[in-house]
Amino acid sequence: MTEDLAAESWGSTHITIKTFSYKWTISNFHFSLEGLSEAISSPVFSSEDNDQRKWCLKLYQNGFDEESRDYFPVYLALLSCPKSPTWAKFQFWILDDNGEKRNNVESQNVKGFLPYQYWGFKKFIPQEFLLSQAQWLLPDGSLTLFCKVSIGQDAVSLSQQTSAINIPRCSLTDELGALWENSHFTDCCLFVSGQEFWAHKAILAAHSPVFRAMFQHDMEERRKNRFEIKDLEPQVFKEMMGFIYTGKAPNCHTMTTGVLAAADRYGLEGLKVMCEDALCRDLCVENASHTLILADLHSAEQLKMQALDFITVHASEVSETLG
């Protein structure tokens, strides 16, 4: 490096791009062309469970205006976001009967989205072309749109570093998990279906308002530090306790119904959301009505909305099931 190019300090700025995709299937698409509505909106979606940005897609069956009267316009709409604007690029295409991309279009520039603002393509695909190629673009009468979105995340700037210090990974959850697994320094005994489990009141009370109230009551159980847990299977109880100590529940998908009930009963919102996600992933025509009842019973609002959306799309099939 020459002397003129040398610097006493340096810095860099990294802008992260987050990309995610969404598939939207509109069944009985021909029916919507008979004046069902001016536009069809997709279910609300986001890039991941904890992303506060909420999106939806909009398809106009009879054009957006006079210029697009003979086309099917399609748009990406931002419904809510923690801060404005959200900068994004996006692509749309149709999936044919073989799952191949057709009519791929992409935004040429990055667009700034404000809440309830939408960007898209006024002339996404000619109506005559789509309907004339229905045998491969509308298999079984369904139109499937695929959307890919790339969002600019916050910029991260780094300045000169005089040393490279490796900060070790926080092992707190592993250490708390070991306390539970090995029953070290426990101060209370929990009875579940005749089995004894030793635990730590402070940890249980910190994570569960129900346990906190149980330990505060002036009763014989409190004085003896021996508590009976009713109406829970031991395996479900152990999964719940593992979550309290470590924030993890690796086996909840194998006993989701029981763990969801336990999470709701003991006020463990994080575990409850894990169960909602597992049930959403398994949602199908056969279990949709049961899932909706389960969500309503345990006040699982996200699961309830997903089940309602699924039943709306598959109403005829769900209505024929026993549930």
Stockholm file with secondary structure:
# STOCKHOLM 1.0

chainA/1-323         MTEDLAAESWGSTHITIKTFSYKWTISNFHFSLEGLSEAISSPVFSSEDNDQRKWCLKLYQNGFDEESRDYFPVYLALLSCPKSPTWAKFQFWILDDNGEKRNNVESQNVKGFLPYQYWGFKKFIPQEFLLSQAQWLLPDGSLTLFCKVSIGQDAVSLSQQTSAINIPRCSLTDELGALWENSHFTDCCLFVSGQEFWAHKAILAAHSPVFRAMFQHDMEERRKNRFEIKDLEPQVFKEMMGFIYTGKAPNCHTMTTGVLAAADRYGLEGLKVMCEDALCRDLCVENASHTLILADLHSAEQLKMQALDFITVHASEVSETLG
#=GR chainA/1-323 SS CCGGGCCSCCEEEEEEEEEEEEEEEESSHHHHTTTTCSEEECCCBCSSTTCCCEEEEEEETTCSSSTTTTEEEEEEEEEECSSSCEEEEEEEEEECTTSCEEEEEECSSCEEECTTEEEEEEEEEEHHHHHHTHHHHSGGGCEEEEEEEEEEEEEEEEECCSCCCCCCCCCHHHHHHHHHHHTTTCCEEEEETTEEEEECHHHHHHHCHHHHHHHHSCSHHHHHTEEEECSCCHHHHHHHHHHHHHSCCTTGGGSHHHHHHHHHHTTCHHHHHHHHHHHHHTCCTTTHHHHHHHHHHTTCHHHHHHHHHHHHHTHHHHHTSCC
#=GC SS_cons         CCGGGCCSCCEEEEEEEEEEEEEEEESSHHHHTTTTCSEEECCCBCSSTTCCCEEEEEEETTCSSSTTTTEEEEEEEEEECSSSCEEEEEEEEEECTTSCEEEEEECSSCEEECTTEEEEEEEEEEHHHHHHTHHHHSGGGCEEEEEEEEEEEEEEEEECCSCCCCCCCCCHHHHHHHHHHHTTTCCEEEEETTEEEEECHHHHHHHCHHHHHHHHSCSHHHHHTEEEECSCCHHHHHHHHHHHHHSCCTTGGGSHHHHHHHHHHTTCHHHHHHHHHHHHHTCCTTTHHHHHHHHHHTTCHHHHHHHHHHHHHTHHHHHTSCC
//
